[in-house]
Amino acid sequence: MEALPRTLVPNTNALLLDGKAVAQQVREQLKPRVAALRERGIVPCLAVMLVGDDPASHTYVRTKAKACESIGIRSLVRHYPADTPQATLEAQIDAWNADPTVHGILIQHPVPKPLDEAALLRRLDPRKDVDGITPASLGALVAGEPAFGACTPLGIIRLLDAYGIPIEGKHAVVVGRSVILGKPMALMLLNRNATVTICHSRTRDLVRHTREADILVAAVGKPEFITGEMLKSGVVVIDAGYNRVEGRKGDVGDVDFDSAARVASAITPVPGGVGPMTVAMLLHNTVLAAEQQA
């Protein structure tokens, strides 16, 4: 396995955490596992339910499908109009649950209203919940029992490990409390023996908390919300935000990269940091699901 790049952000002492490079390592490690399954006549398969016409969701699904095919995973995408009856979607999930050739199921978020996305997730077989966001998977994470981890926080843990950044005993601050990111992130860090603080929109004196962080995960959904002035020297900054800002080209994170990099010891870029790791962990969970079901 090739060594990871040890690149500093220009004019700073901050190590750039290259999610693209680590994700590529994960893919290379998965290829022989996929080949071994195929030799047994088992083709790992990820089934994706896409409902509606949200442009970002279509882009994400295409990206995931391409990533699957790059390592030999079969990608099965079913696109439904926004006015599809709830019962039709539930029947499709039931069919995939019962299909032994489908090993992982992903319901692309968001599912448009008035459809009940939570009900769809509850219907999903936990053995095939490779996105790791059903109540059963999250409950197992709370209990410290085996389950598929939510892909973005799982990717963040893998990224920290790849660069040898210690978690145990550190004070981790997670800014954001979503079910798909903030909450499972806090639990995964806690399970790795970090002391964890969760902050959110109702947190008083947010800066007091962020300045105590040894590891800060920004998952607040506000462009460049976290600035260098809110951080202590030497912090590891993980930017899990992806925001579109009118008049600016490309995605913008939840962290003001330039000011944060001047005080951080390590930091993820946007793009090229957390995003590739999310997709890599989806592939990892799909292969693991195929191995377990085999």
C-alpha positions in Angstrom: 0.0 0.0 0.0 1.4 3.4 -1.0 2.2 5.9 1.7 -0.3 8.7 2.2 0.7 12.2 1.1 2.0 14.3 4.0 1.2 17.7 2.5 1.0 20.9 4.5 -1.5 23.6 3.7 0.6 26.4 2.0 2.0 29.0 4.5 0.8 27.0 7.5 1.9 24.1 9.7 -1.4 22.3 9.1 -1.4 18.8 7.6 -3.8 18.4 4.7 -5.9 15.3 5.3 -6.4 13.9 1.8 -9.7 12.0 1.7 -9.3 11.1 -1.9 -6.0 9.3 -1.3 -7.4 7.4 1.7 -10.6 6.5 -0.2 -8.5 5.1 -3.0 -6.6 2.9 -0.5 -9.9 1.6 0.8 -11.0 0.8 -2.7 -7.8 -1.1 -3.5 -8.2 -3.1 -0.3 -11.8 -4.0 -1.3 -11.0 -5.2 -4.8 -9.5 -8.6 -3.7 -12.5 -9.2 -1.3 -14.9 -8.5 -4.2 -12.9 -10.9 -6.4 -13.0 -13.6 -3.8 -16.8 -13.3 -3.5 -17.2 -13.4 -7.3 -15.1 -16.6 -7.4 -17.8 -18.1 -5.2 -20.5 -16.9 -7.6 -21.5 -14.0 -5.4 -21.7 -10.6 -7.0 -22.0 -7.9 -4.3 -25.0 -5.7 -5.1 -26.1 -2.3 -3.9 -29.7 -1.4 -4.6 -30.5 2.4 -4.5 -33.9 3.9 -4.3 -34.1 7.4 -5.7 -37.4 9.3 -5.4 -38.1 12.6 -7.1 -35.9 14.9 -9.2 -33.6 16.7 -6.7 -30.5 17.5 -8.9 -28.0 16.9 -6.0 -29.5 13.5 -5.3 -29.2 12.5 -8.9 -25.5 13.5 -8.9 -24.8 11.6 -5.6 -26.5 8.5 -7.0 -24.4 8.6 -10.2 -21.2 9.1 -8.2 -22.1 6.1 -6.0 -23.0 3.9 -9.0 -19.7 4.7 -10.7 -17.7 4.0 -7.6 -19.5 0.6 -7.2 -18.7 -0.4 -10.7 -15.0 0.6 -10.3 -14.4 -2.2 -7.9 -16.8 -4.8 -9.2 -20.0 -4.1 -7.2 -23.2 -4.3 -9.1 -25.2 -1.1 -8.8 -29.0 -1.4 -9.1 -30.8 2.0 -9.2 -34.6 2.4 -9.2 -35.8 5.9 -9.8 -39.4 6.8 -8.8 -41.4 10.0 -9.4 -42.1 12.2 -6.4 -45.8 11.3 -6.6 -45.2 7.5 -6.2 -47.5 6.0 -3.6 -45.9 5.1 -0.3 -47.1 1.5 -0.6 -45.2 1.1 -3.9 -41.9 2.2 -2.3 -42.5 -0.1 0.7 -43.2 -3.0 -1.7 -39.9 -2.4 -3.5 -38.0 -2.4 -0.2 -39.7 -5.6 0.8 -38.7 -7.2 -2.5 -35.1 -6.1 -2.0 -35.1 -7.4 1.6 -36.2 -10.8 0.3 -33.8 -10.9 -2.7 -30.6 -12.9 -1.9 -28.8 -11.2 -4.8 -29.2 -7.8 -3.2 -26.8 -7.3 -0.3 -27.1 -3.6 0.5 -30.0 -1.1 0.2 -29.7 2.6 0.2 -32.6 5.1 0.3 -31.3 8.3 -1.1 -32.0 11.2 1.2 -34.1 13.3 1.0 -37.3 11.5 0.1 -39.8 14.3 -0.9 -42.8 15.0 1.2 -45.5 13.9 1.9 -43.8 10.5 1.6 -42.7 9.1 4.9 -38.9 8.6 4.7 -38.7 7.4 8.3 -41.2 4.6 7.6 -39.2 3.5 4.6 -36.0 3.3 6.7 -37.8 1.3 9.5 -38.9 -1.2 6.8 -35.3 -1.9 5.7 -33.6 -5.1 6.8 -30.8 -4.1 9.2 -28.5 -6.7 7.6 -28.8 -4.7 4.3 -28.7 -1.2 5.9 -25.3 -0.3 4.4 -26.0 3.4 5.0 -26.2 2.7 8.7 -29.0 5.1 9.5 -32.0 2.9 10.4 -33.2 3.0 14.0 -31.9 -0.6 14.5 -28.4 0.4 13.2 -28.2 3.5 15.4 -29.5 1.6 18.4 -26.8 -1.0 18.0 -24.2 1.9 17.8 -25.5 3.2 21.1 -25.3 -0.2 22.7 -21.8 -0.9 21.3 -23.1 -3.8 19.3 -22.1 -4.8 15.8 -23.9 -2.9 13.0 -23.1 -1.0 9.9 -21.8 2.5 10.7 -23.3 5.6 9.1 -21.0 6.2 6.1 -19.8 9.8 6.7 -18.8 9.5 10.4 -17.4 6.0 9.7 -15.3 7.6 6.9 -14.1 10.4 9.3 -12.9 7.7 11.8 -11.1 5.9 9.0 -9.5 9.1 7.8 -8.2 9.9 11.3 -6.8 6.4 11.7 -5.1 6.5 8.3 -3.1 9.5 9.4 -2.4 8.1 12.8 -4.3 10.9 14.6 -5.2 9.7 18.1 -8.8 9.7 19.3 -8.6 8.1 22.8 -8.5 10.6 25.6 -9.0 13.6 23.3 -11.8 16.2 23.6 -13.9 16.0 20.5 -16.5 18.6 19.7 -19.2 17.9 17.1 -21.0 20.9 15.8 -24.3 19.4 14.5 -26.7 16.8 15.7 -28.3 15.2 12.6 -29.2 11.5 12.6 -27.0 10.8 9.6 -23.9 12.7 10.8 -23.7 14.5 14.1 -25.3 11.9 16.4 -23.5 8.8 15.0 -20.3 10.8 14.8 -20.4 11.6 18.5 -21.2 8.0 19.4 -18.3 6.6 17.3 -15.9 9.1 18.9 -17.2 8.1 22.3 -16.8 4.4 21.5 -13.2 5.2 20.7 -12.8 6.7 24.2 -12.9 10.4 23.3 -14.6 12.9 25.6 -17.4 14.2 23.4 -19.3 17.5 23.3 -22.2 17.9 20.9 -23.1 21.5 19.9 -26.1 22.7 17.9 -28.2 25.7 17.0 -29.4 26.2 20.6 -25.9 25.9 22.2 -25.1 28.9 24.3 -21.6 30.4 23.9 -20.6 28.1 21.1 -17.1 29.5 20.9 -16.3 28.5 24.5 -16.9 24.9 23.4 -15.2 25.0 20.1 -12.0 26.5 21.6 -11.8 23.5 23.9 -11.7 21.0 21.0 -8.7 18.7 20.3 -10.8 17.4 17.4 -13.5 19.4 15.9 -16.1 18.0 13.4 -18.1 20.7 11.6 -21.5 19.3 10.5 -23.7 22.4 10.9 -24.8 23.0 7.3 -23.8 26.7 7.3 -21.1 27.8 4.8 -17.8 28.8 6.5 -19.5 29.0 9.9 -16.4 27.8 11.9 -13.5 30.3 11.7 -10.0 30.2 13.0 -10.9 32.6 15.9 -13.2 29.9 17.2 -10.4 27.3 17.5 -7.5 26.6 19.7 -4.0 26.1 18.4 -3.2 22.5 17.3 -6.8 21.4 16.8 -7.6 18.7 14.2 -10.4 20.2 12.0 -12.8 17.9 10.1 -15.1 19.7 7.7 -18.1 17.6 6.9 -20.1 20.4 5.2 -21.0 20.8 1.6 -22.8 24.0 0.7 -23.6 25.8 -2.5 -23.1 29.6 -2.3 -24.6 31.8 -5.0 -21.9 33.5 -7.0 -19.1 31.1 -5.9 -17.8 28.2 -7.9 -17.9 24.7 -6.4 -18.8 23.5 -2.9 -18.0 25.4 0.3 -17.5 23.7 3.6 -18.8 24.6 7.1 -15.3 25.8 8.0 -13.5 28.9 6.8 -10.5 26.9 5.5 -7.9 29.7 5.3 -8.3 31.0 8.9 -8.8 27.6 10.4 -5.7 26.2 8.7 -3.6 28.9 10.3 -4.3 27.5 13.8 -5.0 23.8 13.1 -2.5 20.9 13.2 -4.5 19.0 10.5 -7.5 19.9 8.4 -9.7 18.4 5.7 -10.3 20.3 2.4 -13.6 20.8 0.7 -13.9 19.1 -1.8 -11.5 16.2 -1.4 -11.7 15.5 2.3 -14.8 13.9 3.9 -16.8 13.4 0.7 -14.7 10.7 -0.9 -14.5 8.8 2.4 -18.3 8.7 2.6 -18.5 6.9 -0.7 -15.6 4.6 0.2 -17.4 3.5 3.4 -20.6 2.8 1.4 -18.5 0.4 -0.7 -16.9 -1.1 2.4 -20.3 -1.7 4.0 -21.7 -3.2 0.9 -18.8 -5.7 0.5 -19.0 -6.5 4.2 -22.8 -7.1 3.9 -22.2 -9.5 1.0 -19.6 -11.4 3.0 -21.9 -11.7 6.0 -24.8 -12.8 4.0 -22.7 -15.4 2.1 
